[in-house]
Amino acid sequence: MKLRISSVLILLIALLLPFSRQKPLVLDHNDDPFVFHLQKESLKIAQFTDLHLAFGFDANDRKTLKLISNITAETKPDLIVLSGDQTLSITAPARHRQLIRHMESLKTPWTFVFGNHEADYHKMERLLKVIFTMNTKYMYFKVGPLLENGGYGNFTINYLYEDNPFYNLYLLDSKAELKIPGSGRLFVYDYFSEAQVDWYRNKVMIDKINNIKSTVFAHIPLIQYADALLIENKDKVKGIIGERISHQEVDTGFFNAMVESTVSEAFFAGHDHLNNFTFEKDGIILGYGQISGYNGYGTLRRGARIIEIDESKMFKTYVVYEDLSYEY
């Protein structure tokens, strides 16, 4: 007996339907830190920023991934931090898969924060599903606790040496553009919510009690970065100021929390491709990474920022360029 075509189609749909259903994304909001045990009494971090992966197969994206490989091989960091805008592409999910595979091939622990362009063409939940379904061994990222207007990715990395606290890192989501009707402003950027500031303050004040120093990574710089442009601070700036500071729109107290802690040492951002300066304000180093992506705007040399903490907990930072030259 022959089945009619319509019956066959219905049967096929019924058989395939269970396989076509996608499980809903369940986010882990665990607030426990990632903990690393250092083999030596020092810490080296390589910060790459604004990769702007766009097509994947093009020459610029290939150069960007090669740059990450070359600088990682040269500097041998304990951790790689990607500080946002890893992608700017209608194919962002595929570019994230490509990036994750490449980062895993380096066999070096790595982490990241989101920038303001990751979700230009796709909802963040779709990218998170890609990220959390990839088979990874060296990636350290979590969404973190439920924080009001906190975005995706607020978490801590703690380093120990011989089971004693050595250094802490804080990674926060600075989110994306703000839409302010009638403002007439094209580029207005989001800011850390009060919940994010409270989360950070509560943790860093415990660091103060235990005398554990720390550094913060996010994509969009704080308002205080703009003080680097003041004439009276000219001699305090090290590096290039090549464009205006596109900072967070509102100061919700994050910088003050850093100062009050007395143990938070530095804040490193990306976002502004023509800036690679560091600037000290009230004992806090405010710095940019070095633009790393060849599909991003600007003619600044591509490279990475290196942050080092030595055995006496002394802090230093410098830039490594695409030709593996150094600038201290």
C-alpha positions in Angstrom: 0.0 0.0 0.0 1.4 3.4 -1.0 1.3 6.4 1.3 0.2 9.6 -0.2 2.9 12.4 -0.4 1.1 14.5 2.2 1.1 11.6 4.6 4.8 11.0 4.1 5.6 14.7 4.8 3.6 14.6 8.0 5.4 11.5 9.1 8.8 13.0 8.3 7.9 16.2 10.2 6.8 14.2 13.2 10.0 12.2 13.2 12.3 15.2 12.8 10.5 17.6 15.1 12.1 16.3 18.4 15.5 16.8 16.8 14.7 20.3 15.6 13.6 21.6 19.0 16.3 23.6 20.7 16.6 23.5 24.4 16.2 26.9 26.1 19.4 28.6 27.3 19.8 28.1 31.0 22.3 30.6 32.4 24.5 29.8 35.4 24.5 32.7 37.8 27.1 31.2 40.1 29.2 33.9 41.8 32.1 31.8 42.9 35.5 33.0 41.5 37.6 31.1 39.1 40.7 30.1 41.1 44.2 29.5 39.6 47.3 28.2 41.4 50.4 29.9 40.1 53.5 27.7 39.6 55.7 30.8 40.2 55.3 33.9 42.3 54.4 36.2 39.5 51.5 36.8 37.1 51.5 37.9 33.4 48.4 38.9 31.5 48.1 39.7 27.8 45.2 42.0 26.9 44.0 41.9 23.3 41.1 44.3 22.5 38.7 45.2 19.7 39.4 42.2 17.4 36.4 43.2 15.3 36.3 39.8 13.6 34.0 40.4 10.6 34.2 37.7 7.8 36.5 35.0 9.1 38.1 34.1 5.8 39.4 37.6 4.9 43.0 38.7 5.2 42.4 41.1 8.1 40.7 38.5 10.3 43.5 36.0 9.5 46.1 38.6 10.5 44.2 39.3 13.7 44.2 35.7 14.7 47.9 35.3 13.7 48.8 38.3 15.9 47.2 36.7 18.9 49.1 33.5 18.3 52.5 35.3 17.7 52.2 37.6 20.8 51.1 34.7 22.9 54.0 32.6 21.8 56.4 35.6 22.4 55.1 36.7 25.9 53.9 33.4 27.3 51.2 34.9 29.5 49.5 33.1 32.4 46.1 34.5 31.1 44.8 36.1 28.0 42.0 38.7 28.4 39.9 39.8 25.4 38.5 43.1 26.4 35.4 43.4 24.1 34.3 43.8 20.6 35.6 40.4 19.6 33.2 40.6 16.7 31.3 43.1 14.6 29.6 40.9 12.1 26.3 39.7 10.8 28.0 36.3 11.1 28.9 36.9 14.8 27.9 33.4 16.0 30.2 31.8 13.4 32.9 34.2 14.3 32.7 33.4 18.0 33.0 29.7 17.1 36.0 30.5 15.0 37.6 32.6 17.8 36.9 30.0 20.5 38.5 27.3 18.4 41.6 29.5 17.8 41.9 30.5 21.4 41.7 26.9 22.6 44.5 26.0 20.1 46.9 28.3 22.0 46.5 26.1 25.1 46.6 29.1 27.4 43.9 30.1 29.9 41.8 32.9 28.4 38.8 35.0 29.3 36.8 37.9 28.0 34.3 40.6 28.5 31.7 41.7 25.9 32.0 45.0 24.0 29.3 47.2 22.6 29.3 45.5 19.1 28.9 41.8 19.8 25.1 42.0 19.7 24.7 44.5 16.8 23.1 41.8 14.6 22.1 39.1 17.1 20.6 38.8 20.5 23.2 38.2 23.3 21.4 35.0 24.2 22.2 33.5 20.9 25.9 34.3 21.3 25.9 32.9 24.8 24.4 29.6 23.5 27.2 29.3 21.0 29.8 30.1 23.7 28.5 27.6 26.2 27.9 24.8 23.8 31.5 24.8 22.5 33.9 22.2 23.8 36.5 24.2 25.7 39.3 23.5 28.1 41.1 26.8 28.5 38.2 29.3 28.4 37.1 30.9 31.7 33.9 32.9 31.4 30.6 33.0 33.3 27.6 35.2 33.2 27.8 35.8 36.9 25.2 36.8 39.5 21.9 38.3 38.7 22.5 42.0 38.9 19.9 44.6 37.9 21.0 46.1 34.5 24.2 44.1 35.0 24.6 42.7 31.5 26.3 39.4 30.9 29.7 38.6 32.4 30.5 39.9 35.9 32.9 37.6 37.6 36.2 37.3 39.5 39.4 35.4 38.9 41.6 34.7 42.0 45.2 33.8 41.8 46.9 31.8 44.6 50.6 31.0 45.1 51.4 28.2 47.5 47.8 28.3 48.5 48.0 31.9 49.6 46.1 34.8 47.9 48.3 36.5 45.3 46.2 38.7 43.1 42.6 39.2 42.0 41.0 40.2 38.6 37.5 41.6 38.1 35.8 41.4 34.8 32.6 43.4 34.2 30.1 44.0 31.3 30.0 47.6 30.4 27.2 46.8 27.9 26.5 48.9 24.7 25.0 52.0 23.4 22.1 53.9 25.1 19.1 55.1 23.2 18.1 58.5 24.5 15.1 59.8 22.5 15.4 63.3 21.3 18.9 63.8 22.6 20.4 64.3 19.1 23.5 62.4 20.3 24.7 59.5 18.1 27.1 57.8 20.5 26.0 57.6 24.1 27.3 54.6 26.1 25.9 52.6 28.9 27.4 52.5 32.3 27.9 50.2 35.3 24.6 49.9 37.1 24.5 50.5 40.9 24.0 46.8 41.3 27.3 46.1 39.5 29.1 48.8 41.6 27.7 47.3 44.8 28.8 43.8 43.7 32.3 45.0 43.1 32.5 47.2 46.2 31.5 44.3 48.5 34.1 42.1 47.0 37.0 44.6 46.9 36.4 45.7 50.5 37.0 42.0 51.5 40.2 42.3 49.4 41.1 45.3 51.5 40.8 43.4 54.8 43.0 40.6 53.4 45.3 43.1 51.6 44.8 41.5 48.2 45.5 43.8 45.2 43.5 43.7 42.0 42.9 44.9 38.5 39.6 45.5 36.6 38.9 44.8 32.9 35.8 46.1 31.0 35.2 47.4 27.5 34.0 51.0 27.8 36.2 53.3 29.9 35.1 55.2 33.0 34.3 58.9 32.9 37.5 59.5 34.9 39.5 58.7 31.7 38.6 62.1 30.4 40.8 63.7 33.0 43.8 62.6 30.9 42.8 65.3 28.4 43.2 68.1 31.0 46.3 70.3 30.4 47.4 70.0 34.0 47.6 66.2 33.6 49.7 66.3 30.4 52.8 65.0 32.1 51.0 62.2 33.8 49.9 60.5 30.5 52.0 57.8 29.0 51.1 56.7 25.5 48.9 58.0 22.7 45.7 60.0 22.9 44.4 59.8 19.4 40.7 60.5 19.8 38.1 61.7 22.3 37.2 59.5 25.3 34.0 57.7 24.5 33.4 56.9 28.2 30.4 55.5 30.1 27.6 58.1 30.3 27.1 58.1 34.0 29.5 57.9 37.0 27.7 55.5 39.4 30.6 55.3 41.8 32.8 52.6 40.5 36.0 54.7 40.4 35.4 55.9 44.0 34.9 52.2 45.1 38.3 51.5 43.6 40.0 54.4 45.4 38.3 53.6 48.7 39.5 50.0 48.6 43.2 51.1 48.6 44.0 47.7 47.0 42.5 48.1 43.5 45.4 49.1 41.3 44.2 49.5 37.7 41.3 49.6 35.2 41.9 48.6 31.6 39.5 49.2 28.8 39.3 49.0 25.0 36.7 50.7 22.8 38.7 53.7 21.6 41.0 52.3 19.0 43.2 55.4 18.6 44.1 55.5 22.4 46.6 53.3 24.1 47.6 55.5 27.0 47.8 54.9 30.7 47.1 57.7 33.2 47.2 57.6 37.0 44.5 59.3 39.0 44.1 59.1 42.8 46.4 56.1 42.9 44.5 54.2 40.2 46.0 53.4 36.8 43.4 54.1 34.0 44.6 52.5 30.8 43.7 51.3 27.4 44.6 48.0 25.7 46.4 48.1 22.4 44.0 47.8 19.4 44.5 44.2 18.1 42.0 43.8 15.2 42.8 44.6 11.6 39.2 45.1 10.7 38.8 47.8 13.3 39.1 51.5 12.4 42.3 53.5 12.9 46.0 53.3 11.9 47.5 52.7 15.3 49.8 49.7 15.2 48.2 46.5 16.2 49.4 44.7 19.3 48.6 43.8 22.9 49.0 45.2 26.4 50.9 43.2 28.9 50.3 43.5 32.6 52.8 42.0 35.0 52.7 41.5 38.8 56.1 40.3 40.2 57.0 38.4 43.4 57.0 41.6 45.5 53.5 42.5 44.1 55.0 45.3 42.0 52.8 46.3 39.0 54.0 47.2 35.6 52.5 47.4 32.1 53.8 47.8 28.6 52.8 47.2 24.9 53.9 44.5 22.5 53.4 45.4 18.8 52.6 43.2 15.8 56.4 43.0 14.9 57.1 41.8 18.5 58.8 45.0 19.4 58.1 46.4 22.9 57.2 49.8 24.2 57.5 50.4 28.0 
